[in-house]
Structures are given as structure tokens and as C-alpha cells.
Amino acid sequence: MGLTQEQLSEIMCVPKSTISAYENDKVDVKGSIVMELAFYLATSPNYLLGYDDEMPGDNELIRTVISLIKTIKDEKVLSLLAGQIKDAAELYS
């Protein structure tokens, strides 16, 4: 999605070192975290785990939303937005 570790860590409200540990297989990632990562990266858990070659969230609307999120620098605004997106997703899951 073009996010840096720092941007993803801000969206997920975790330290950048945590994202780095996930990315570099330094820790075993719980299923709930894989689900959360998939949500924030607009993809499927299977894609993140290497079971699917195709990224299902690869469409123009999602790229636009991610681009907009990347412009937000205020951590409180990012946290609020992430919470709202998560709540909205839970309503429709």
C-alpha cells in the first residue's frame, strides 16, 4: 500500500519497532493481529500469510483512501480515524 513502518505504526497505534518485528519475522504474530493488519492494509489475511497471490484490496478507492490517510500528520486525528474505520468495519462484518 506504500505505507512506511512509521505510518502503519501510527495507524495501528503500536510502536514502529513492533511493525518492524512483524515484517522481519522476529515475533510470532497472533491471528487477531494478522486480521488487524489485513484490515489496515486493505487486503486479506491469506494474502499476508502468503496463501493468495492476488491482493484483493488493490483498487482505486482503497488507494485513494490510503493516500489521504498518509497526508494526516496529527497522531490524535489518525487514532480517531483508525477507530472510526475499525468500528465501521465491525458494523458490516
A tleap script that builds the chain and sets N, CA, C and O, in Angstrom:
source leaprc.protein.ff14SB
mol = sequence {
  NMET GLY LEU THR GLN GLU GLN LEU SER GLU
  ILE MET CYS VAL PRO LYS SER THR ILE SER
  ALA TYR GLU ASN ASP LYS VAL ASP VAL LYS
  GLY SER ILE VAL MET GLU LEU ALA PHE TYR
  LEU ALA THR SER PRO ASN TYR LEU LEU GLY
  TYR ASP ASP GLU MET PRO GLY ASP ASN GLU
  LEU ILE ARG THR VAL ILE SER LEU ILE LYS
  THR ILE LYS ASP GLU LYS VAL LEU SER LEU
  LEU ALA GLY GLN ILE LYS ASP ALA ALA GLU
  LEU TYR CSER
}
set mol.1.N position { 0.820 -1.197 0.000 }
set mol.1.CA position { 0.000 0.000 0.000 }
set mol.1.C position { 0.859 1.253 0.000 }
set mol.1.O position { 0.332 2.362 -0.083 }
set mol.2.N position { 2.157 1.095 0.090 }
set mol.2.CA position { 3.034 2.255 0.057 }
set mol.2.C position { 3.219 2.935 1.398 }
set mol.2.O position { 3.790 4.023 1.459 }
set mol.3.N position { 2.753 2.327 2.469 }
set mol.3.CA position { 2.922 2.913 3.799 }
set mol.3.C position { 4.309 2.592 4.347 }
set mol.3.O position { 4.856 1.519 4.092 }
set mol.4.N position { 4.859 3.517 5.089 }
set mol.4.CA position { 6.095 3.235 5.800 }
set mol.4.C position { 5.746 2.509 7.100 }
set mol.4.O position { 4.589 2.489 7.520 }
set mol.5.N position { 6.749 1.920 7.721 }
set mol.5.CA position { 6.522 1.282 9.018 }
set mol.5.C position { 5.993 2.302 10.015 }
set mol.5.O position { 5.110 1.991 10.815 }
set mol.6.N position { 6.518 3.497 9.972 }
set mol.6.CA position { 6.080 4.544 10.895 }
set mol.6.C position { 4.609 4.904 10.668 }
set mol.6.O position { 3.854 5.061 11.628 }
set mol.7.N position { 4.201 5.036 9.410 }
set mol.7.CA position { 2.809 5.373 9.116 }
set mol.7.C position { 1.877 4.254 9.580 }
set mol.7.O position { 0.836 4.521 10.181 }
set mol.8.N position { 2.246 3.008 9.302 }
set mol.8.CA position { 1.416 1.886 9.730 }
set mol.8.C position { 1.368 1.800 11.255 }
set mol.8.O position { 0.323 1.496 11.830 }
set mol.9.N position { 2.496 2.067 11.904 }
set mol.9.CA position { 2.506 2.015 13.371 }
set mol.9.C position { 1.589 3.091 13.954 }
set mol.9.O position { 0.933 2.862 14.971 }
set mol.10.N position { 1.540 4.254 13.320 }
set mol.10.CA position { 0.646 5.317 13.782 }
set mol.10.C position { -0.815 4.918 13.583 }
set mol.10.O position { -1.647 5.137 14.464 }
set mol.11.N position { -1.121 4.340 12.438 }
set mol.11.CA position { -2.498 3.923 12.159 }
set mol.11.C position { -2.946 2.850 13.142 }
set mol.11.O position { -4.084 2.861 13.610 }
set mol.12.N position { -2.037 1.915 13.453 }
set mol.12.CA position { -2.383 0.798 14.339 }
set mol.12.C position { -2.165 1.119 15.817 }
set mol.12.O position { -2.513 0.320 16.686 }
set mol.13.N position { -1.593 2.283 16.097 }
set mol.13.CA position { -1.321 2.708 17.479 }
set mol.13.C position { -0.379 1.730 18.199 }
set mol.13.O position { -0.626 1.343 19.341 }
set mol.14.N position { 0.696 1.343 17.515 }
set mol.14.CA position { 1.733 0.496 18.098 }
set mol.14.C position { 3.084 1.126 17.777 }
set mol.14.O position { 3.181 1.942 16.860 }
set mol.15.N position { 4.132 0.758 18.521 }
set mol.15.CA position { 5.462 1.297 18.213 }
set mol.15.C position { 5.957 0.840 16.845 }
set mol.15.O position { 5.606 -0.245 16.382 }
set mol.16.N position { 6.760 1.658 16.213 }
set mol.16.CA position { 7.344 1.313 14.913 }
set mol.16.C position { 8.147 0.016 15.012 }
set mol.16.O position { 8.170 -0.770 14.065 }
set mol.17.N position { 8.800 -0.212 16.142 }
set mol.17.CA position { 9.594 -1.432 16.325 }
set mol.17.C position { 8.720 -2.689 16.250 }
set mol.17.O position { 9.190 -3.752 15.844 }
set mol.18.N position { 7.462 -2.564 16.637 }
set mol.18.CA position { 6.539 -3.695 16.552 }
set mol.18.C position { 6.268 -4.048 15.093 }
set mol.18.O position { 6.282 -5.223 14.725 }
set mol.19.N position { 6.024 -3.040 14.265 }
set mol.19.CA position { 5.795 -3.268 12.834 }
set mol.19.C position { 7.037 -3.880 12.209 }
set mol.19.O position { 6.941 -4.800 11.397 }
set mol.20.N position { 8.192 -3.374 12.586 }
set mol.20.CA position { 9.452 -3.925 12.074 }
set mol.20.C position { 9.610 -5.387 12.464 }
set mol.20.O position { 10.047 -6.203 11.652 }
set mol.21.N position { 9.262 -5.719 13.686 }
set mol.21.CA position { 9.364 -7.108 14.152 }
set mol.21.C position { 8.421 -8.011 13.368 }
set mol.21.O position { 8.782 -9.139 13.031 }
set mol.22.N position { 7.214 -7.527 13.073 }
set mol.22.CA position { 6.278 -8.304 12.262 }
set mol.22.C position { 6.854 -8.540 10.868 }
set mol.22.O position { 6.862 -9.659 10.356 }
set mol.23.N position { 7.329 -7.462 10.276 }
set mol.23.CA position { 7.814 -7.512 8.897 }
set mol.23.C position { 9.041 -8.407 8.742 }
set mol.23.O position { 9.232 -9.034 7.700 }
set mol.24.N position { 9.851 -8.462 9.762 }
set mol.24.CA position { 11.101 -9.226 9.683 }
set mol.24.C position { 11.019 -10.593 10.373 }
set mol.24.O position { 12.044 -11.217 10.645 }
set mol.25.N position { 9.801 -11.049 10.650 }
set mol.25.CA position { 9.588 -12.357 11.287 }
set mol.25.C position { 10.366 -12.532 12.585 }
set mol.25.O position { 10.896 -13.608 12.865 }
set mol.26.N position { 10.427 -11.476 13.363 }
set mol.26.CA position { 11.116 -11.533 14.656 }
set mol.26.C position { 10.204 -12.029 15.768 }
set mol.26.O position { 10.668 -12.463 16.822 }
set mol.27.N position { 8.895 -11.958 15.519 }
set mol.27.CA position { 7.911 -12.414 16.505 }
set mol.27.C position { 6.834 -13.222 15.798 }
set mol.27.O position { 6.594 -13.046 14.604 }
set mol.28.N position { 6.190 -14.103 16.544 }
set mol.28.CA position { 5.021 -14.804 16.029 }
set mol.28.C position { 3.830 -13.856 16.171 }
set mol.28.O position { 3.567 -13.329 17.251 }
set mol.29.N position { 3.133 -13.653 15.089 }
set mol.29.CA position { 2.018 -12.717 15.077 }
set mol.29.C position { 0.722 -13.476 15.334 }
set mol.29.O position { 0.415 -14.452 14.649 }
set mol.30.N position { -0.042 -13.012 16.339 }
set mol.30.CA position { -1.328 -13.625 16.660 }
set mol.30.C position { -2.310 -13.423 15.509 }
set mol.30.O position { -2.204 -12.472 14.736 }
set mol.31.N position { -3.252 -14.332 15.420 }
set mol.31.CA position { -4.276 -14.240 14.379 }
set mol.31.C position { -5.027 -12.930 14.407 }
set mol.31.O position { -5.353 -12.373 13.359 }
set mol.32.N position { -5.307 -12.431 15.608 }
set mol.32.CA position { -6.040 -11.160 15.709 }
set mol.32.C position { -5.232 -10.002 15.130 }
set mol.32.O position { -5.797 -9.061 14.574 }
set mol.33.N position { -3.920 -10.076 15.263 }
set mol.33.CA position { -3.058 -9.029 14.706 }
set mol.33.C position { -3.011 -9.146 13.184 }
set mol.33.O position { -3.023 -8.138 12.478 }
set mol.34.N position { -2.957 -10.388 12.679 }
set mol.34.CA position { -2.984 -10.590 11.225 }
set mol.34.C position { -4.274 -10.004 10.654 }
set mol.34.O position { -4.257 -9.356 9.608 }
set mol.35.N position { -5.390 -10.233 11.344 }
set mol.35.CA position { -6.672 -9.677 10.903 }
set mol.35.C position { -6.636 -8.146 10.904 }
set mol.35.O position { -7.113 -7.506 9.967 }
set mol.36.N position { -6.074 -7.574 11.953 }
set mol.36.CA position { -5.989 -6.117 12.041 }
set mol.36.C position { -5.079 -5.554 10.955 }
set mol.36.O position { -5.408 -4.551 10.323 }
set mol.37.N position { -3.929 -6.203 10.739 }
set mol.37.CA position { -3.026 -5.769 9.668 }
set mol.37.C position { -3.727 -5.839 8.315 }
set mol.37.O position { -3.623 -4.916 7.507 }
set mol.38.N position { -4.432 -6.920 8.076 }
set mol.38.CA position { -5.148 -7.074 6.808 }
set mol.38.C position { -6.170 -5.951 6.637 }
set mol.38.O position { -6.329 -5.402 5.547 }
set mol.39.N position { -6.853 -5.622 7.721 }
set mol.39.CA position { -7.836 -4.539 7.669 }
set mol.39.C position { -7.171 -3.217 7.280 }
set mol.39.O position { -7.619 -2.542 6.353 }
set mol.40.N position { -6.110 -2.853 7.984 }
set mol.40.CA position { -5.453 -1.572 7.728 }
set mol.40.C position { -4.717 -1.540 6.399 }
set mol.40.O position { -4.496 -0.465 5.842 }
set mol.41.N position { -4.334 -2.700 5.882 }
set mol.41.CA position { -3.650 -2.745 4.589 }
set mol.41.C position { -4.609 -3.075 3.443 }
set mol.41.O position { -4.193 -3.259 2.299 }
set mol.42.N position { -5.888 -3.144 3.772 }
set mol.42.CA position { -6.941 -3.376 2.780 }
set mol.42.C position { -6.667 -4.624 1.955 }
set mol.42.O position { -6.719 -4.596 0.725 }
set mol.43.N position { -6.377 -5.710 2.641 }
set mol.43.CA position { -6.113 -6.977 1.972 }
set mol.43.C position { -6.710 -8.114 2.796 }
set mol.43.O position { -7.481 -7.872 3.725 }
set mol.44.N position { -6.361 -9.324 2.465 }
set mol.44.CA position { -6.870 -10.473 3.216 }
set mol.44.C position { -5.765 -11.055 4.090 }
set mol.44.O position { -4.582 -10.922 3.777 }
set mol.45.N position { -6.153 -11.697 5.179 }
set mol.45.CA position { -5.146 -12.389 5.989 }
set mol.45.C position { -4.391 -13.435 5.169 }
set mol.45.O position { -3.188 -13.615 5.352 }
set mol.46.N position { -5.088 -14.120 4.270 }
set mol.46.CA position { -4.427 -15.121 3.427 }
set mol.46.C position { -3.328 -14.507 2.564 }
set mol.46.O position { -2.279 -15.118 2.359 }
set mol.47.N position { -3.570 -13.306 2.061 }
set mol.47.CA position { -2.542 -12.633 1.263 }
set mol.47.C position { -1.316 -12.345 2.131 }
set mol.47.O position { -0.182 -12.578 1.713 }
set mol.48.N position { -1.553 -11.840 3.333 }
set mol.48.CA position { -0.438 -11.528 4.231 }
set mol.48.C position { 0.348 -12.778 4.624 }
set mol.48.O position { 1.559 -12.715 4.839 }
set mol.49.N position { -0.341 -13.908 4.717 }
set mol.49.CA position { 0.312 -15.162 5.104 }
set mol.49.C position { 0.903 -15.915 3.917 }
set mol.49.O position { 1.489 -16.984 4.086 }
set mol.50.N position { 0.749 -15.355 2.706 }
set mol.50.CA position { 1.358 -15.955 1.526 }
set mol.50.C position { 0.530 -17.015 0.836 }
set mol.50.O position { 1.049 -17.737 -0.016 }
set mol.51.N position { -0.749 -17.133 1.177 }
set mol.51.CA position { -1.602 -18.148 0.564 }
set mol.51.C position { -2.263 -17.674 -0.723 }
set mol.51.O position { -2.639 -18.496 -1.559 }
set mol.52.N position { -2.409 -16.371 -0.896 }
set mol.52.CA position { -3.007 -15.800 -2.111 }
set mol.52.C position { -1.977 -14.953 -2.826 }
set mol.52.O position { -1.227 -14.210 -2.192 }
set mol.53.N position { -1.937 -15.063 -4.150 }
set mol.53.CA position { -1.034 -14.228 -4.940 }
set mol.53.C position { -1.628 -12.859 -5.207 }
set mol.53.O position { -0.901 -11.881 -5.383 }
set mol.54.N position { -2.954 -12.792 -5.236 }
set mol.54.CA position { -3.625 -11.561 -5.595 }
set mol.54.C position { -4.066 -10.800 -4.355 }
set mol.54.O position { -4.632 -11.372 -3.423 }
set mol.55.N position { -3.800 -9.517 -4.362 }
set mol.55.CA position { -4.198 -8.668 -3.240 }
set mol.55.C position { -5.605 -8.146 -3.499 }
set mol.55.O position { -5.791 -7.314 -4.387 }
set mol.56.N position { -6.611 -8.616 -2.742 }
set mol.56.CA position { -7.995 -8.259 -3.035 }
set mol.56.C position { -8.330 -6.788 -2.854 }
set mol.56.O position { -9.260 -6.293 -3.491 }
set mol.57.N position { -7.614 -6.088 -2.022 }
set mol.57.CA position { -7.932 -4.691 -1.770 }
set mol.57.C position { -7.286 -3.740 -2.749 }
set mol.57.O position { -7.299 -2.528 -2.530 }
set mol.58.N position { -6.723 -4.255 -3.820 }
set mol.58.CA position { -5.998 -3.414 -4.768 }
set mol.58.C position { -6.973 -2.769 -5.753 }
set mol.58.O position { -7.130 -3.233 -6.882 }
set mol.59.N position { -7.619 -1.701 -5.311 }
set mol.59.CA position { -8.497 -0.969 -6.218 }
set mol.59.C position { -8.329 0.530 -5.985 }
set mol.59.O position { -7.712 0.957 -5.010 }
set mol.60.N position { -8.876 1.300 -6.878 }
set mol.60.CA position { -8.663 2.749 -6.886 }
set mol.60.C position { -9.177 3.434 -5.623 }
set mol.60.O position { -8.497 4.308 -5.085 }
set mol.61.N position { -10.355 3.062 -5.140 }
set mol.61.CA position { -10.913 3.697 -3.945 }
set mol.61.C position { -10.006 3.482 -2.741 }
set mol.61.O position { -9.741 4.417 -1.986 }
set mol.62.N position { -9.534 2.271 -2.561 }
set mol.62.CA position { -8.665 1.980 -1.419 }
set mol.62.C position { -7.350 2.743 -1.541 }
set mol.62.O position { -6.852 3.275 -0.549 }
set mol.63.N position { -6.786 2.804 -2.739 }
set mol.63.CA position { -5.547 3.575 -2.931 }
set mol.63.C position { -5.771 5.045 -2.604 }
set mol.63.O position { -4.899 5.692 -2.024 }
set mol.64.N position { -6.927 5.571 -2.971 }
set mol.64.CA position { -7.249 6.970 -2.675 }
set mol.64.C position { -7.348 7.201 -1.175 }
set mol.64.O position { -6.799 8.174 -0.657 }
set mol.65.N position { -8.044 6.313 -0.475 }
set mol.65.CA position { -8.200 6.440 0.972 }
set mol.65.C position { -6.832 6.370 1.655 }
set mol.65.O position { -6.537 7.179 2.535 }
set mol.66.N position { -6.001 5.414 1.256 }
set mol.66.CA position { -4.665 5.287 1.845 }
set mol.66.C position { -3.855 6.546 1.581 }
set mol.66.O position { -3.160 7.025 2.476 }
set mol.67.N position { -3.928 7.091 0.375 }
set mol.67.CA position { -3.204 8.325 0.055 }
set mol.67.C position { -3.648 9.472 0.950 }
set mol.67.O position { -2.824 10.263 1.408 }
set mol.68.N position { -4.941 9.563 1.196 }
set mol.68.CA position { -5.448 10.612 2.080 }
set mol.68.C position { -4.975 10.409 3.513 }
set mol.68.O position { -4.581 11.366 4.180 }
set mol.69.N position { -5.011 9.178 3.983 }
set mol.69.CA position { -4.565 8.882 5.344 }
set mol.69.C position { -3.097 9.257 5.505 }
set mol.69.O position { -2.697 9.761 6.555 }
set mol.70.N position { -2.293 9.016 4.476 }
set mol.70.CA position { -0.860 9.315 4.560 }
set mol.70.C position { -0.575 10.806 4.701 }
set mol.70.O position { 0.513 11.190 5.129 }
set mol.71.N position { -1.546 11.650 4.344 }
set mol.71.CA position { -1.336 13.094 4.471 }
set mol.71.C position { -1.611 13.603 5.879 }
set mol.71.O position { -1.222 14.722 6.215 }
set mol.72.N position { -2.271 12.805 6.703 }
set mol.72.CA position { -2.619 13.220 8.063 }
set mol.72.C position { -1.406 13.030 8.969 }
set mol.72.O position { -0.882 11.923 9.089 }
set mol.73.N position { -0.974 14.088 9.589 }
set mol.73.CA position { 0.222 14.037 10.435 }
set mol.73.C position { -0.090 14.018 11.928 }
set mol.73.O position { 0.739 13.581 12.726 }
set mol.74.N position { -1.254 14.476 12.307 }
set mol.74.CA position { -1.624 14.555 13.719 }
set mol.74.C position { -1.974 13.160 14.240 }
set mol.74.O position { -2.895 12.517 13.736 }
set mol.75.N position { -1.243 12.701 15.240 }
set mol.75.CA position { -1.423 11.354 15.779 }
set mol.75.C position { -2.815 11.152 16.362 }
set mol.75.O position { -3.388 10.071 16.229 }
set mol.76.N position { -3.358 12.167 17.000 }
set mol.76.CA position { -4.703 12.042 17.577 }
set mol.76.C position { -5.754 11.890 16.485 }
set mol.76.O position { -6.693 11.106 16.623 }
set mol.77.N position { -5.593 12.640 15.403 }
set mol.77.CA position { -6.537 12.530 14.289 }
set mol.77.C position { -6.436 11.146 13.660 }
set mol.77.O position { -7.457 10.535 13.343 }
set mol.78.N position { -5.211 10.642 13.475 }
set mol.78.CA position { -5.020 9.302 12.919 }
set mol.78.C position { -5.651 8.235 13.802 }
set mol.78.O position { -6.305 7.314 13.314 }
set mol.79.N position { -5.449 8.371 15.090 }
set mol.79.CA position { -6.011 7.406 16.025 }
set mol.79.C position { -7.535 7.433 15.989 }
set mol.79.O position { -8.177 6.382 15.980 }
set mol.80.N position { -8.108 8.618 15.967 }
set mol.80.CA position { -9.559 8.766 15.888 }
set mol.80.C position { -10.090 8.164 14.594 }
set mol.80.O position { -11.080 7.432 14.608 }
set mol.81.N position { -9.443 8.464 13.487 }
set mol.81.CA position { -9.862 7.945 12.191 }
set mol.81.C position { -9.765 6.423 12.150 }
set mol.81.O position { -10.672 5.749 11.662 }
set mol.82.N position { -8.664 5.892 12.661 }
set mol.82.CA position { -8.490 4.434 12.684 }
set mol.82.C position { -9.597 3.777 13.505 }
set mol.82.O position { -10.125 2.737 13.110 }
set mol.83.N position { -9.947 4.363 14.627 }
set mol.83.CA position { -11.022 3.826 15.452 }
set mol.83.C position { -12.360 3.852 14.736 }
set mol.83.O position { -13.141 2.905 14.828 }
set mol.84.N position { -12.622 4.939 14.021 }
set mol.84.CA position { -13.882 5.049 13.285 }
set mol.84.C position { -13.942 4.039 12.149 }
set mol.84.O position { -14.987 3.431 11.913 }
set mol.85.N position { -12.843 3.857 11.451 }
set mol.85.CA position { -12.809 2.886 10.353 }
set mol.85.C position { -13.012 1.478 10.906 }
set mol.85.O position { -13.754 0.680 10.335 }
set mol.86.N position { -12.356 1.186 12.006 }
set mol.86.CA position { -12.484 -0.142 12.626 }
set mol.86.C position { -13.929 -0.369 13.071 }
set mol.86.O position { -14.481 -1.444 12.836 }
set mol.87.N position { -14.548 0.622 13.708 }
set mol.87.CA position { -15.940 0.499 14.146 }
set mol.87.C position { -16.870 0.287 12.951 }
set mol.87.O position { -17.779 -0.542 13.010 }
set mol.88.N position { -16.645 1.028 11.877 }
set mol.88.CA position { -17.479 0.883 10.683 }
set mol.88.C position { -17.327 -0.513 10.088 }
set mol.88.O position { -18.309 -1.122 9.663 }
set mol.89.N position { -16.111 -1.012 10.060 }
set mol.89.CA position { -15.874 -2.351 9.504 }
set mol.89.C position { -16.572 -3.414 10.335 }
set mol.89.O position { -17.094 -4.385 9.789 }
set mol.90.N position { -16.584 -3.240 11.647 }
set mol.90.CA position { -17.248 -4.212 12.527 }
set mol.90.C position { -18.760 -4.218 12.329 }
set mol.90.O position { -19.408 -5.249 12.508 }
set mol.91.N position { -19.320 -3.068 11.960 }
set mol.91.CA position { -20.752 -3.000 11.706 }
set mol.91.C position { -21.162 -3.844 10.505 }
set mol.91.O position { -22.276 -4.364 10.446 }
set mol.92.N position { -20.246 -3.971 9.550 }
set mol.92.CA position { -20.564 -4.661 8.305 }
set mol.92.C position { -19.925 -6.035 8.188 }
set mol.92.O position { -19.993 -6.661 7.130 }
set mol.93.N position { -19.305 -6.512 9.263 }
set mol.93.CA position { -18.687 -7.840 9.175 }
set mol.93.C position { -19.553 -8.898 9.796 }
set mol.93.O position { -19.182 -10.072 9.808 }
savepdb mol mol.pdb
quit
